[in-house]
């Protein structure tokens, strides 16, 4: 009896069932791009680094723009741990999150320094500071050295986020 590719099973009934004996081909599954975990980690990174940067700046009574580079590295690490899609999407996400950290940290610093002498707590001062006032304080507080730190942080974010 010859069985080239199929096997005929005999049962008590006159019907024959043929089974294929070759192994099924399994194609590798395409990589799944995760979105929720990297976004949540980026949000937590922005909030956490902004709080840390604001606290350090208030303790030292300086702008502490060097924290932007630390924030870029932190966000890049968080997005890698969250298994964000490598390449340009992760680099752009790291850059966007680093920019958010810079903006929120400067908002926290400006609100605390303006609201503190008026008797406001930090959270109250954050809510009362308007966008135009915050933009004016941001431009006044940041000198060329701080802008250089922000540019370096952007380069670090793009490099570490790839």
C-alpha positions in Angstrom: 0.0 0.0 0.0 1.3 3.4 -1.0 0.9 6.6 1.1 2.3 9.6 -0.7 0.8 12.6 1.1 -2.3 11.3 2.6 -3.3 8.6 4.9 -6.5 6.8 4.6 -8.1 5.8 7.8 -10.3 2.7 7.8 -13.2 2.5 10.0 -16.1 0.1 10.1 -18.0 2.3 7.7 -17.3 2.2 4.0 -16.3 5.9 4.1 -12.6 6.7 4.0 -11.1 9.8 5.7 -7.9 11.2 4.3 -5.5 13.1 6.5 -2.6 15.1 5.4 0.7 13.9 6.9 2.8 17.0 6.1 3.5 19.4 8.9 1.5 22.7 8.7 3.5 25.7 7.8 3.6 28.3 10.6 4.4 31.8 9.6 5.8 34.1 12.2 3.3 36.6 13.6 3.9 40.2 12.6 5.2 42.3 15.5 2.5 43.9 17.5 3.0 47.6 18.1 2.1 48.5 21.6 0.5 51.9 22.1 -1.2 52.0 25.5 1.8 51.1 27.7 4.2 53.5 26.0 1.7 56.4 26.2 0.9 55.7 29.8 4.6 55.5 30.7 5.3 58.7 28.8 2.5 60.5 30.7 3.8 59.2 34.0 7.4 60.2 33.0 6.3 63.7 32.1 4.4 64.2 35.4 7.2 62.7 37.5 10.1 64.5 35.9 8.2 67.8 35.9 7.6 67.4 39.6 11.2 66.4 40.3 12.6 69.3 38.2 10.3 71.8 39.8 11.3 70.6 43.3 15.0 70.8 42.5 14.6 74.2 40.9 12.7 75.6 43.9 15.2 74.1 46.4 18.3 75.5 44.5 16.4 78.7 43.5 17.7 78.3 39.9 16.2 77.3 36.6 18.1 74.0 36.5 17.9 73.6 32.7 20.3 70.6 32.8 17.3 68.6 34.1 16.0 68.6 30.5 18.8 66.3 29.4 18.0 64.0 32.4 14.3 64.1 31.4 15.1 63.1 27.8 17.1 60.1 29.0 14.4 59.1 31.4 11.6 59.3 28.9 13.7 57.4 26.3 14.2 54.6 28.9 10.6 54.5 29.8 9.5 54.2 26.2 12.0 51.4 25.6 10.7 49.6 28.7 7.2 50.1 27.4 8.3 48.4 24.1 7.3 51.3 21.9 7.9 50.8 18.2 11.6 51.5 17.5 12.8 54.1 15.0 11.2 57.4 14.2 7.9 56.9 16.1 9.7 56.3 19.4 12.2 59.2 18.7 9.3 61.6 18.0 7.4 60.4 21.1 10.5 60.9 23.2 11.0 64.4 21.8 7.4 65.3 22.3 7.4 64.1 25.9 10.7 65.9 26.6 9.2 69.1 25.3 6.2 68.6 27.5 8.5 68.1 30.5 10.4 71.4 29.7 7.1 73.3 29.3 5.4 71.9 32.5 8.5 72.3 34.6 8.9 75.9 33.6 5.2 76.4 34.3 5.7 74.9 37.8 8.8 77.0 38.5 7.2 80.3 37.3 3.9 79.6 39.2 5.7 78.8 42.4 8.0 81.8 42.3 5.2 84.2 41.5 2.5 82.6 43.7 4.7 82.0 46.7 5.2 85.6 47.8 1.5 86.2 47.3 0.7 83.5 49.8 -0.6 80.9 47.3 0.3 77.2 47.6 1.9 75.6 44.5 -1.2 73.9 43.2 -3.2 77.1 43.6 -0.6 79.1 41.8 -0.4 76.6 39.0 -4.1 77.1 38.3 -4.0 80.9 38.5 -1.1 81.4 36.2 -2.3 82.4 32.7 -0.7 81.3 29.5 0.4 84.7 28.4 2.0 85.4 31.8 3.7 82.0 31.8 5.1 82.6 28.3 6.5 86.0 29.4 8.1 84.5 32.5 9.4 81.6 30.4 11.1 84.0 28.0 12.5 86.1 30.8 13.8 83.3 32.9 15.6 81.4 30.2 18.9 82.8 29.1 21.1 81.4 26.2 22.6 78.8 28.5 19.2 77.3 29.3 18.2 77.3 25.6 21.4 75.4 24.8 20.4 72.8 27.5 17.0 72.5 25.8 18.6 72.0 22.4 20.9 69.4 23.8 17.9 67.7 25.4 16.2 67.6 22.1 19.2 66.0 20.4 19.5 63.5 23.3 15.8 62.7 23.0 16.0 62.0 19.3 19.2 60.0 19.7 18.2 57.9 22.7 14.6 57.5 21.5 15.5 55.8 18.2 
